């Protein structure tokens, strides 16, 4: 018995040391994850402050804005010299590719009304168990998309001129969700194409960002389209037609905005809807 007992002690010590080592690795991993996640949150907060700080320009000459756009903005709660930012809380759905399932995101977006800029921050769980955080934004003329597993491990980090143009196009596409920007963003350029179509554009480091606003017979924006939003295909960015739709306008305090929206890539083989958004609340920001 003594021999058997004595022989077991080294094995027990080995198991103990292994467990201690594993515990230490787990603790280090948790600490690293918390540190990286905290840094990511701080980075997002920095972009939010950039957006807020940039809202200092004066409103443009109102006669330069097409009447159908001005009427839309005024009818839906916008005011000249109104709030510098607006904030929406959203429950969104996204998919990573044609035929793949949608997953749900809880999101908050801060949007500037004078200087084009926004911060969209979302959290989600993919495949039921994989948590991740998404930051999509435009500030100071720069666009960025950053996706991190558990808020720590980078999965996507898109920056550069193509991102600058693409994120500005996102800002322009969401004017139905930001009516104050129609009246107060002085850098936007307008061109009325026909009685129900207005193009809005702005220069970026990646070239001219231009999006068409599509109106229904009642004067509501019900869609957007663009010819050349940057799309990553086989590791290379190519211009791709991009479309979107809005519906179910609803009152949120002084604002009337569409509750539902979706955007899609118009591939040659057919349309790919990759984002569906639902507005839960909407109002003045910081």
Secondary structure, DSSP 8 states (H G I E B T S, - for coil): -HHHHHHHHHHHHHHHHHHHHHHHHHHHHHHHHHHHHHHHHHHHHHHHHHHHHTTT-----GGGS-HHHHHHHHHTT--TT--SEEEEEEEEEE-SSTTS--EEEEEEEEEESSS--EEEEEEEEETTTEEEEEEEEEETTEEEEEEEETTTEEEEEE-SHHHHHHHHHHHHHTGGG-HHHHHH-TT-EEEEEETTEEEEEEEETTEEEEEEEEE-TTS-EEEEEEEEEEEEETTEEEEEEEEEEEEEEEEETTEEEEEEEEEEEEETTEEEEEEEEEEEEEEE--
